[in-house]
Amino acid sequence: MRKISLSTFSYLIFFTLCISLVVGFYIGKNKPKDNYAMTATVVAIYEPDDTVIIKHHSGVYYSFKGVEDWAIGDEAACVMNGKWTDTITDDEIINVRYCGVAEWQ
């Protein structure tokens, strides 16, 4: 059996570490995003704070800034970030677009 010298072993460990760092960085950058689409209804507008409160159809409330053209009863199409958690209560709004007025109101 052939013995491996300490310097050869050190180079082997260093090379393995470098490869794992490069592969880990590549996988981390190309990880799929946890974004999803959601619609919600505007339920309150606070003009002093420039805040719009929306309610998801499951009953969860979210808020975003920018009351310019929003009115109570408007439907908002949102792109949400799930933050890789199981609950939707900690998700955050990435983008909001107006998508009409709810007909049921």
N, C-alpha and C positions, 0 to 999 in steps of 0.2 A: 504494500500500500504506500502510495506516495504522500508525503507530508506537505502541507501548504504552509508557506512561510507567513509570518505575521504581516509583512508589507503586502503580499498578494491578497491575503484575507481582507486587509484594510481597504485596498482598491476595489475589491469585489463588493464590500459593504457600501462604500461611497458610490459606486456605479449603480447599485440597486436603489439606494436612496434617491439619487438624481432621477432615475427613470420613474420611480413612484411619484415623485413631486411633479414631474412634467405630466404624467398621465392623470394624476389627481387634479391638477390645474385645468387640464383640457376638459375633463368630465364635469368639473364644477362650473366652468363657463358655459357649457352646453347643456346644462340641466334644464329640463322643461319648466316653463313658468307655471305658476299656480294661479292663473288668471281665468276668470269666467265671466259670462254676461249675465245681467240681472235687470229686471224692470221693477220699478217701484213707483209709488204715488206720492206726490207732494202733499204733506199734511199740515205744515206750518212754515211760516216765513217770518224771520226776525230781522227787520231792516236795520236796526241799530248795530247789530253784530254782523250784518251781511251774510246771514246763515239761512240755509234752506234745510228743513227736516223732511226726510222721505221715509216712507214705510214700505218695507218689502211685504209681499203678499203672505209671508209666513208669520208676520207680526214683528219682525226685527226693525228697529229704527236706525237710520244713518243720517249723517249731516254733511253738508259741503258748503263752501263759501261761494257767493255770487248770486244775489237775488234779482239781478237785472230784469229779466223777462219772465220769471217764473210766477205762477199763480197756484193757489191751492186747487188740487184736483188734477194738475198736469201729470202726465206719465213721463218718467225719466228712464232712459236706457243707460245703464251703468256698466262699466268694465271694472270688475272687482279683483283685488289681490287677496287670495285666500291665506297667505302667509304660511302655507303648509301645515295648517292645524285642522282639526276635525270640526270645530265649531265655527259658525258664521258670525258670531257676535263680535269677534275681533278683526274681521276682514275690513279692508279699507278701500275707499273709492279711488280708482285711478283716473277715470274719465266719465263725464256725464254729458248726455245729449238729450234734448227735448224730443219726445216721440209722440206727442198728441195729448188729448184729454181723454180720461177714462170715460167710456160710454155708460157705465153702470151708475154714475153719480147723477 
